[in-house]
Amino acid sequence: MKSELSMMVVAIICAALLILGHVIIIETLAYYTWAEWTAGAIPFVLFFMAWASIRHCRAKERAEERQNQH
């Protein structure tokens, strides 16, 4: 249950980052340096979160397999 809850939190954060990325590229904010850097960093943050989530799930799966074998 705890693992599923943490993955739901990750999914909500990813959705919020996608929304933020679209909001900061509106015309009134698009020319600020911080907005450009933030919009440029969001894909890398999403990639890192996906990579970390996959590693987390793989580790949980391996632990469950080890537990079921014994």
Distance bins in CASP14 RR format, pairs under 12 A and 6 or more apart:
PFRMAT RR
TARGET T0000
AUTHOR 0000-0000-0000
RMODE 2
METHOD distances of the structure
MODEL  1
1 7 0 0 0 0 0 1 0 0 0 0 0
1 8 0 0 0 0 0 1 0 0 0 0 0
2 8 0 0 0 0 0 1 0 0 0 0 0
2 9 0 0 0 0 0 1 0 0 0 0 0
2 56 0 0 0 0 0 1 0 0 0 0 0
2 60 0 0 0 0 1 0 0 0 0 0 0
3 9 0 0 0 0 0 1 0 0 0 0 0
3 10 0 0 0 0 0 1 0 0 0 0 0
3 53 0 0 0 0 0 1 0 0 0 0 0
3 56 1 0 0 1 0 0 0 0 0 0 0
3 57 1 0 0 1 0 0 0 0 0 0 0
3 58 0 0 0 0 0 1 0 0 0 0 0
3 59 0 0 0 0 0 1 0 0 0 0 0
3 60 1 0 1 0 0 0 0 0 0 0 0
3 61 0 0 0 0 0 1 0 0 0 0 0
3 63 0 0 0 0 0 1 0 0 0 0 0
3 64 0 0 0 0 1 0 0 0 0 0 0
4 10 0 0 0 0 0 1 0 0 0 0 0
4 11 0 0 0 0 0 1 0 0 0 0 0
4 53 0 0 0 0 0 1 0 0 0 0 0
4 56 0 0 0 0 0 1 0 0 0 0 0
4 57 0 0 0 0 0 1 0 0 0 0 0
4 60 0 0 0 0 0 1 0 0 0 0 0
5 11 0 0 0 0 0 1 0 0 0 0 0
5 12 0 0 0 0 0 1 0 0 0 0 0
6 12 0 0 0 0 0 1 0 0 0 0 0
6 13 0 0 0 0 0 1 0 0 0 0 0
6 49 0 0 0 0 0 1 0 0 0 0 0
6 52 0 0 0 0 0 1 0 0 0 0 0
6 53 0 0 0 0 1 0 0 0 0 0 0
6 56 1 0 0 1 0 0 0 0 0 0 0
6 57 0 0 0 0 0 1 0 0 0 0 0
6 60 0 0 0 0 0 1 0 0 0 0 0
7 13 0 0 0 0 0 1 0 0 0 0 0
7 14 0 0 0 0 0 1 0 0 0 0 0
7 49 0 0 0 0 0 1 0 0 0 0 0
7 50 0 0 0 0 0 1 0 0 0 0 0
7 52 0 0 0 0 0 1 0 0 0 0 0
7 53 1 0 0 1 0 0 0 0 0 0 0
7 54 0 0 0 0 0 1 0 0 0 0 0
7 56 1 0 0 1 0 0 0 0 0 0 0
7 57 1 0 0 1 0 0 0 0 0 0 0
7 60 0 0 0 0 1 0 0 0 0 0 0
8 14 0 0 0 0 0 1 0 0 0 0 0
8 15 0 0 0 0 0 1 0 0 0 0 0
8 53 0 0 0 0 0 1 0 0 0 0 0
9 15 0 0 0 0 0 1 0 0 0 0 0
9 16 0 0 0 0 0 1 0 0 0 0 0
9 49 0 0 0 0 0 1 0 0 0 0 0
9 53 0 0 0 0 0 1 0 0 0 0 0
9 56 0 0 0 0 0 1 0 0 0 0 0
10 16 0 0 0 0 0 1 0 0 0 0 0
10 17 0 0 0 0 0 1 0 0 0 0 0
10 45 0 0 0 0 0 1 0 0 0 0 0
10 46 0 0 0 0 0 1 0 0 0 0 0
10 48 0 0 0 0 0 1 0 0 0 0 0
10 49 1 0 1 0 0 0 0 0 0 0 0
10 50 0 0 0 0 1 0 0 0 0 0 0
10 51 0 0 0 0 0 1 0 0 0 0 0
10 52 0 0 0 0 1 0 0 0 0 0 0
10 53 1 0 1 0 0 0 0 0 0 0 0
10 54 0 0 0 0 0 1 0 0 0 0 0
10 56 0 0 0 0 1 0 0 0 0 0 0
10 57 0 0 0 0 0 1 0 0 0 0 0
11 17 0 0 0 0 0 1 0 0 0 0 0
11 18 0 0 0 0 0 1 0 0 0 0 0
11 46 0 0 0 0 0 1 0 0 0 0 0
11 49 0 0 0 0 1 0 0 0 0 0 0
11 50 0 0 0 0 0 1 0 0 0 0 0
11 53 0 0 0 0 1 0 0 0 0 0 0
12 18 0 0 0 0 0 1 0 0 0 0 0
12 19 0 0 0 0 0 1 0 0 0 0 0
12 49 0 0 0 0 0 1 0 0 0 0 0
13 19 0 0 0 0 0 1 0 0 0 0 0
13 20 0 0 0 0 0 1 0 0 0 0 0
13 42 0 0 0 0 0 1 0 0 0 0 0
13 45 0 0 0 0 1 0 0 0 0 0 0
13 46 0 0 0 0 1 0 0 0 0 0 0
13 48 0 0 0 0 0 1 0 0 0 0 0
13 49 1 0 0 1 0 0 0 0 0 0 0
13 50 0 0 0 0 0 1 0 0 0 0 0
13 52 0 0 0 0 0 1 0 0 0 0 0
13 53 0 0 0 0 0 1 0 0 0 0 0
14 20 0 0 0 0 0 1 0 0 0 0 0
14 21 0 0 0 0 0 1 0 0 0 0 0
14 42 0 0 0 0 1 0 0 0 0 0 0
14 43 0 0 0 0 0 1 0 0 0 0 0
14 45 0 0 0 0 1 0 0 0 0 0 0
14 46 1 0 1 0 0 0 0 0 0 0 0
14 47 0 0 0 0 0 1 0 0 0 0 0
14 48 0 0 0 0 0 1 0 0 0 0 0
14 49 1 0 0 1 0 0 0 0 0 0 0
14 50 1 0 0 1 0 0 0 0 0 0 0
14 52 0 0 0 0 0 1 0 0 0 0 0
14 53 0 0 0 0 1 0 0 0 0 0 0
15 21 0 0 0 0 0 1 0 0 0 0 0
15 22 0 0 0 0 0 1 0 0 0 0 0
15 42 0 0 0 0 0 1 0 0 0 0 0
15 46 0 0 0 0 0 1 0 0 0 0 0
15 49 0 0 0 0 0 1 0 0 0 0 0
16 22 0 0 0 0 0 1 0 0 0 0 0
16 23 0 0 0 0 0 1 0 0 0 0 0
16 42 0 0 0 0 0 1 0 0 0 0 0
16 45 0 0 0 0 0 1 0 0 0 0 0
16 46 0 0 0 0 0 1 0 0 0 0 0
16 49 0 0 0 0 0 1 0 0 0 0 0
17 23 0 0 0 0 0 1 0 0 0 0 0
17 24 0 0 0 0 0 1 0 0 0 0 0
17 38 0 0 0 0 1 0 0 0 0 0 0
17 39 0 0 0 0 0 1 0 0 0 0 0
17 40 0 0 0 0 0 1 0 0 0 0 0
17 41 0 0 0 0 1 0 0 0 0 0 0
17 42 1 0 1 0 0 0 0 0 0 0 0
17 43 0 0 0 0 1 0 0 0 0 0 0
17 44 0 0 0 0 0 1 0 0 0 0 0
17 45 1 0 0 1 0 0 0 0 0 0 0
17 46 1 0 0 1 0 0 0 0 0 0 0
17 47 0 0 0 0 0 1 0 0 0 0 0
17 48 0 0 0 0 0 1 0 0 0 0 0
17 49 0 0 0 0 1 0 0 0 0 0 0
17 50 0 0 0 0 0 1 0 0 0 0 0
18 24 0 0 0 0 0 1 0 0 0 0 0
18 25 0 0 0 0 0 1 0 0 0 0 0
18 39 0 0 0 0 0 1 0 0 0 0 0
18 42 1 0 0 1 0 0 0 0 0 0 0
18 43 0 0 0 0 1 0 0 0 0 0 0
18 45 0 0 0 0 0 1 0 0 0 0 0
18 46 1 0 0 1 0 0 0 0 0 0 0
18 49 0 0 0 0 0 1 0 0 0 0 0
19 25 0 0 0 0 0 1 0 0 0 0 0
19 26 0 0 0 0 0 1 0 0 0 0 0
19 42 0 0 0 0 0 1 0 0 0 0 0
20 26 0 0 0 0 0 1 0 0 0 0 0
20 29 0 0 0 0 0 1 0 0 0 0 0
20 35 0 0 0 0 0 1 0 0 0 0 0
20 38 1 0 0 1 0 0 0 0 0 0 0
20 39 0 0 0 0 1 0 0 0 0 0 0
20 40 0 0 0 0 0 1 0 0 0 0 0
20 41 0 0 0 0 0 1 0 0 0 0 0
20 42 1 0 0 1 0 0 0 0 0 0 0
20 45 0 0 0 0 0 1 0 0 0 0 0
20 46 0 0 0 0 0 1 0 0 0 0 0
21 29 0 0 0 0 0 1 0 0 0 0 0
21 30 0 0 0 0 0 1 0 0 0 0 0
21 35 0 0 0 0 1 0 0 0 0 0 0
21 36 0 0 0 0 0 1 0 0 0 0 0
21 37 0 0 0 0 0 1 0 0 0 0 0
21 38 1 0 0 1 0 0 0 0 0 0 0
21 39 1 0 1 0 0 0 0 0 0 0 0
21 40 0 0 0 0 1 0 0 0 0 0 0
21 41 0 0 0 0 1 0 0 0 0 0 0
21 42 1 0 1 0 0 0 0 0 0 0 0
21 43 0 0 0 0 1 0 0 0 0 0 0
21 45 0 0 0 0 0 1 0 0 0 0 0
21 46 0 0 0 0 0 1 0 0 0 0 0
22 29 0 0 0 0 0 1 0 0 0 0 0
22 30 0 0 0 0 0 1 0 0 0 0 0
22 35 0 0 0 0 0 1 0 0 0 0 0
22 38 0 0 0 0 0 1 0 0 0 0 0
22 39 0 0 0 0 1 0 0 0 0 0 0
22 42 0 0 0 0 1 0 0 0 0 0 0
23 29 1 0 0 1 0 0 0 0 0 0 0
23 30 0 0 0 0 0 1 0 0 0 0 0
23 35 0 0 0 0 1 0 0 0 0 0 0
23 38 0 0 0 0 0 1 0 0 0 0 0
23 39 0 0 0 0 1 0 0 0 0 0 0
23 42 0 0 0 0 0 1 0 0 0 0 0
24 30 1 0 0 1 0 0 0 0 0 0 0
24 31 0 0 0 0 0 1 0 0 0 0 0
24 32 0 0 0 0 1 0 0 0 0 0 0
24 33 0 0 0 0 0 1 0 0 0 0 0
24 34 0 0 0 0 1 0 0 0 0 0 0
24 35 1 0 1 0 0 0 0 0 0 0 0
24 36 0 0 0 0 1 0 0 0 0 0 0
24 37 0 0 0 0 1 0 0 0 0 0 0
24 38 1 0 1 0 0 0 0 0 0 0 0
24 39 1 0 1 0 0 0 0 0 0 0 0
24 40 0 0 0 0 1 0 0 0 0 0 0
24 41 0 0 0 0 0 1 0 0 0 0 0
24 42 0 0 0 0 1 0 0 0 0 0 0
25 31 0 0 0 0 0 1 0 0 0 0 0
25 32 0 0 0 0 0 1 0 0 0 0 0
25 35 1 0 0 1 0 0 0 0 0 0 0
25 36 0 0 0 0 1 0 0 0 0 0 0
25 38 0 0 0 0 1 0 0 0 0 0 0
25 39 1 0 1 0 0 0 0 0 0 0 0
25 40 0 0 0 0 1 0 0 0 0 0 0
25 42 0 0 0 0 0 1 0 0 0 0 0
26 32 0 0 0 0 0 1 0 0 0 0 0
26 35 0 0 0 0 1 0 0 0 0 0 0
26 39 0 0 0 0 0 1 0 0 0 0 0
27 35 0 0 0 0 0 1 0 0 0 0 0
28 35 0 0 0 0 1 0 0 0 0 0 0
29 35 1 0 1 0 0 0 0 0 0 0 0
29 36 0 0 0 0 1 0 0 0 0 0 0
29 37 0 0 0 0 0 1 0 0 0 0 0
29 38 0 0 0 0 1 0 0 0 0 0 0
29 39 0 0 0 0 1 0 0 0 0 0 0
30 36 1 0 0 1 0 0 0 0 0 0 0
30 38 0 0 0 0 0 1 0 0 0 0 0
30 39 0 0 0 0 1 0 0 0 0 0 0
31 39 0 0 0 0 0 1 0 0 0 0 0
32 38 0 0 0 0 1 0 0 0 0 0 0
32 39 0 0 0 0 0 1 0 0 0 0 0
33 39 0 0 0 0 0 1 0 0 0 0 0
33 40 0 0 0 0 0 1 0 0 0 0 0
34 40 0 0 0 0 0 1 0 0 0 0 0
34 41 0 0 0 0 0 1 0 0 0 0 0
35 41 0 0 0 0 0 1 0 0 0 0 0
35 42 0 0 0 0 0 1 0 0 0 0 0
36 42 0 0 0 0 0 1 0 0 0 0 0
37 44 0 0 0 0 0 1 0 0 0 0 0
37 45 0 0 0 0 0 1 0 0 0 0 0
38 44 0 0 0 0 0 1 0 0 0 0 0
38 45 0 0 0 0 1 0 0 0 0 0 0
39 45 0 0 0 0 0 1 0 0 0 0 0
40 46 0 0 0 0 0 1 0 0 0 0 0
40 47 0 0 0 0 0 1 0 0 0 0 0
41 47 0 0 0 0 0 1 0 0 0 0 0
41 48 0 0 0 0 0 1 0 0 0 0 0
42 48 0 0 0 0 0 1 0 0 0 0 0
42 49 0 0 0 0 0 1 0 0 0 0 0
43 49 0 0 0 0 0 1 0 0 0 0 0
43 50 0 0 0 0 0 1 0 0 0 0 0
44 50 0 0 0 0 0 1 0 0 0 0 0
44 51 0 0 0 0 0 1 0 0 0 0 0
45 51 0 0 0 0 0 1 0 0 0 0 0
45 52 0 0 0 0 0 1 0 0 0 0 0
46 52 0 0 0 0 0 1 0 0 0 0 0
46 53 0 0 0 0 0 1 0 0 0 0 0
47 53 0 0 0 0 0 1 0 0 0 0 0
47 54 0 0 0 0 0 1 0 0 0 0 0
48 54 0 0 0 0 0 1 0 0 0 0 0
48 55 0 0 0 0 0 1 0 0 0 0 0
49 55 0 0 0 0 0 1 0 0 0 0 0
49 56 0 0 0 0 0 1 0 0 0 0 0
50 56 0 0 0 0 0 1 0 0 0 0 0
50 57 0 0 0 0 0 1 0 0 0 0 0
51 57 0 0 0 0 0 1 0 0 0 0 0
51 58 0 0 0 0 0 1 0 0 0 0 0
52 58 0 0 0 0 0 1 0 0 0 0 0
52 59 0 0 0 0 0 1 0 0 0 0 0
53 59 0 0 0 0 0 1 0 0 0 0 0
53 60 0 0 0 0 0 1 0 0 0 0 0
54 60 0 0 0 0 0 1 0 0 0 0 0
54 61 0 0 0 0 0 1 0 0 0 0 0
55 61 0 0 0 0 0 1 0 0 0 0 0
55 62 0 0 0 0 0 1 0 0 0 0 0
56 62 0 0 0 0 0 1 0 0 0 0 0
56 63 0 0 0 0 0 1 0 0 0 0 0
57 63 0 0 0 0 0 1 0 0 0 0 0
57 64 0 0 0 0 0 1 0 0 0 0 0
58 64 0 0 0 0 0 1 0 0 0 0 0
58 65 0 0 0 0 0 1 0 0 0 0 0
59 65 0 0 0 0 0 1 0 0 0 0 0
59 66 0 0 0 0 0 1 0 0 0 0 0
60 66 0 0 0 0 0 1 0 0 0 0 0
60 67 0 0 0 0 0 1 0 0 0 0 0
61 67 0 0 0 0 0 1 0 0 0 0 0
61 68 0 0 0 0 0 1 0 0 0 0 0
62 68 0 0 0 0 0 1 0 0 0 0 0
62 69 0 0 0 0 0 1 0 0 0 0 0
63 69 0 0 0 0 0 1 0 0 0 0 0
63 70 0 0 0 0 0 1 0 0 0 0 0
64 70 0 0 0 0 0 1 0 0 0 0 0
END
